[in-house]
Amino acid sequence: MEVVFKRTTGLTGIPFHYCPGCTHGIIHRIIGEVMEELGIIEDTIGVAPVGCAGFSLDFFSCDFVGAAHGRAQAVATGIKRSLPDKMVFTYQGDGDIAAIGTAHAIHVAARGEKITSIMVNNAVFGMTGGQMAPTTLPGQVTTTSPYGRDCALSGSPIDLPKTVATLEGAVYVAAVSVDSPKNIFAAKKAIKRAFQVQQLGLGFSLVSILSTCPTNWGLSPVDSLKWLQEKMLPLYQMGELKVPEEVKGL
Amino acid sequence: MKKILIKGNEAIAEAAIQAGCKLFFGYPITPSTEVVEYLSKHLPKAGGTVLQGEDEVASINMCYGAASTGTRVMTATSSPGFSLKQEGMSYLAAAELPVVVVNVNRAGPGLGGLGPAQSDYFQCTKGGGHGDYRLIVLAPSKSQELYDFTMEAFDLADKYRNPVLIMADGFLGQMMEPVEIKERPQVELPPKDWVVDGCRGREKRKIVSYSLTNEIGEANCLRWQAKYEKIKETEQRWEEFYTEDAEYLIVGYGTCGRIGKSVVLNARKAGIKLGLIRPITLWPFPEKGFAPYKDKIKGIVTVELNAGQMIEDVKLAIECRVPVYLCNRQGGMMPSENEILEFIGKVFDLSLVREA
């Protein structure tokens, strides 16, 4: 019988622990597929963050290092500088990369560090129970913005890809979403390009992916996707913000 | 074997190159800056890389990444910078990564001052970061030791899969002295069969500092403590000077240990049977060095460039069987030989003996 669909070898097969409706699982799968398609699983070292995605080191088939909160990109820098021929990527939530890890997020891009960062943006701190993140939407209710995020009090959301794209060393920057099959395909293409940019040694690549957190948003999985589409997609600049010529044809 | 005139901080840097350090991640801070400056100039010629991180937090985490791959890596800083590295130190210890960290102490607390101090003793020897962990802490007292100990630190780090700290003070870092440049000692070290370098032809590996399963968490803690016990048993180091017939001891490390030798010689001239114990490992603290003197001596004076931190370990090591006094200067100041001798005479009421 012809096999039309199978589990990617980029993932170990350990069952995901993520909440129902969370899109970490989809994102894991497309990263696993990309690693498999590029044939780089055995040449890749991933760096895991803290928070929900901290367990990703069990799920991917490649070597992994668990970093402190926000420090994944600094750890990845150390790995890449040691082993320049290996593929190195970080997998971080928005709370990790855009709050406590902001300095590293800026400087890794400024240095043109030849690593790939995947940022999963669900507009809250997930694992700690749904607190306000730098990406929380204006007016959004979280456990630490119980009256809705007041921008006069706590600032406006950080659109990290947009900020990072202004830096010379960031050569590929994309903001994608996994709310629909069409967008999932686009997200996979972006992740593939981000890894290819690293393979070609062009510089730093970042893919930000809008994701859902039904548990902390207090919505059903379906309503969560709707909320993402209605509230998040219009707020954040989407698409490939920066693409080098070298990967356009790939 | 050549001898060169070199600044203490540069001796550390040169030793790192000789020890096969391939990566240095740092952030400049006085009085440790010459380490990153020297390496920026010389490490690339030796096939390595120096990367100036955006801050100390980044630098120590870059070390964490590099050490995960088995590459020899070092960072250097001074007190306020070491505070920023504490988060990383805890993670390095938990992930059991071999890294050499240099802390050239300046005066504290806060921004403090640029003068020499030993006021990071607690932070360096008792943890500093969160959780129960220990660093191997080496305390050189002259440029040659800055060189020798740094070179050996890389081997100790690999031997025990543990961060090793070189604890110096600003005086040592900034002083110029002749140093004999030696080649890396040939030591048999355990294979690095735990590193992450891509899982080609083997099972995937993970390097992590955590477990959310309490049973595994406890097992990890017990494993770390067993390692620390082994280090305590095998790595205590100290130097003794005129201790054999000593009635009194002074205890000092680093620059204070060095001044202490002159104090001992002057005391002997004045008829006081004074000896010196100079701790070389601050952790593990050389308790074994004190054991023979527990019932032999009349008293101890510790000499420290802080408000009295090592004195606690000395009291424990001597089991409080003899009086222990603190002779100290702070804020970047250094006690003179006479000042220390005066103090010893005063606390032990030895003025008559001295006059005789």
Interface residues (C-beta under 8 A of the other chain):
Chain A: T12 I41 E42 D43 T44 I45 V47 A48 G54 L57 D58 F60 S61 C62 D63 F64 V65 G66 A67 A68 R71 A74 V75 A76 T77 G78 I79 K80 R81 S82 L83 K86 A103 H104 I106 H107
Chain B: K22 L23 F25 T49 L51 G53 E54 D55 V57 A58 S59 N61 M62 C63 Y64 G65 A66 A67 S68 T69 G70 T71 V73 E87 G88 Y91 A95 V196 D197 G198 C199 R200 G201 K204 R205 K206 I207 V208 S209 Y210
